[in-house]
Amino acid sequence: MKLGIDAREIQDGVYTGIGRSLYNFIKYFLSQNNDDQLVLFSSKKLRLGPNKRFKNIVIPGNIIILWDQVALPMAINQEQIDIFYSPYYKVPLNAKCIVVSAILDLMYIIYEKYKNNLNFFSESYYKHFGKLYADRSDIILTCSEYSKKDIINIFSVDPEKIKVIPLSVSDIYKTENESGKISAAKAKYGIEGRYIYYIGNFKHHKNVENLIIAFRKILPKFKDLKLVLAGPKTHLYQQYLSLIHVLSIQDSVIFTGKILPEDEPHLLYNGAEVFVFPSLYEGFGIPPIEAMACGTPVISSNLTSLPEVISSAGILVDPFNTDDLAAAISSILSNNSLKDVLIEKGFKLAEKFSQENVSKQYYEFFKKLLRNKDN
C-alpha cells in the first residue's frame, strides 16, 4: 500500500485535535513491519526525523486553492499513490486514486452563532464546496455517529460512504505518579489548593461564560476553590474578564494561556478535582477523554456528540442550566465515592480511545479499502 496524506496539520509542531490524531496514526503506521509506504505532502518540511518508511514531499506555495487543486493532485499522481487521505473536508478533485476525506463536524454550517459570523460568500463557499468535496470523496471519515447524521442531512451523502472512527487520545495523557511535577505545574500558573479545570478554545460554542457563572454559585460552599481556564486568549477574553469582575471572583479565576506540549499538559489535568466541558457543539470532544486518561472525573454538556462519546463515564448536564452545572460540580467535590466511580469508568473509556487502538482502526481501514479495490 502506498498511502498519501495531506500533512500540513502537523508541519508547524503545535498540534490541534486533528493534528494529534494524525501524528499518532503516522507513528503507528511507521511502526508496522511491512512494505507499506507513506508519502506526506506539506508546504513546509516536517520535523519527524529520518525514517525510510516515509517520504516528505514539500510543495511550496501560499495560495491555498492552487496548492489544493493544482500542485497537490499533480504530486499525488506523479507519486502513483494508491489512497490519498485528507484530514480535512477539502480534497484534491483531480487526484487519480482512492480519495478519503475527514469531516469531523459541520459547526460552520449548523451552529448559529458561528454561522452568523460568516458573510454570504463564506457561507455559500462552505455549502457549495463542502458538497463538492463530499461527492468527490470515495469514503468520508468522521468521528461520531452524531457527525455522520449531520453529514448525511447537510450534504445528502450515501450513509454507506461514511465510516466512523473516533479520535485518539495521545499517550502523553496519563496519571502522573510524581506529585512534585504536579505541584511545580500548579506553581507555574499560580494555582494553590483545589481547582476546577477547563481547557479548550475560548469561542462562543465552548460556553465558558456559563461555567464561570456556575463556579460563582458554588464558591460560598467551597471558599478556597479555584477555576483554572486554559487556552489561547481570543476576542472573548475581555468579556470573560468583565464577567469575572461583575461577579467579584477575580481572585478565584486563573487564566493560564495556551498550554504547549512542552508544558506537559497532562499535569494540570492530574491536579484538578474535576474537569468541566460545557460545550454547546462538538463533533467528538477530545478534552474530556484526555481528562479521564489522567484520572480526573468529568462533567460534560449533554448536547451533540458528547453523550455518545462520554456515555456513563461522566456526569452529563444541560449546559444552559447553570444551576445544574453548579450542582454537578458540587456533587463531585462533596462525594468521594462518586468521584472514585467516575475515575474508574473514565480509565476504561479512555482506553477505548487510546492512541494504539484508534491508530490500528485507521490502519486496518486503509488496508481493507485497498483490498476491496483490488478485488
Secondary structure, DSSP 8 states (H G I E B T S, - for coil): -EEEEE-GGGTTS---HHHHHHHHHHHHHHHS-SS-EEEEEESS-------TTEEEEE---S-HHHIIIIIHHHHHHHHT-SEEEESSS---TT-SSEEEEE----HHHH-HHHHTTS-HHHHHHHHHHHHHHHHH-SEEEES-HHHHHHHHHHH---GGGEEE----B-TT-S----HHHHHHHHHHTT--S-EEEEES--SGGG-HHHHHHHHHHHTTTSTT-EEEEES---TTHHHHHHHHHHTT-TTTEEEEE---GGG-THHHHHH-SEEEE--S--SS-HHHHHHHHTT--EEEE-STTHHHHHGGGSEEE-TT-HHHHHHHHHHHHH-HHHHHHHHHHHHHHHHHTBHHHHHHHHHHHHHHHHHHHH-
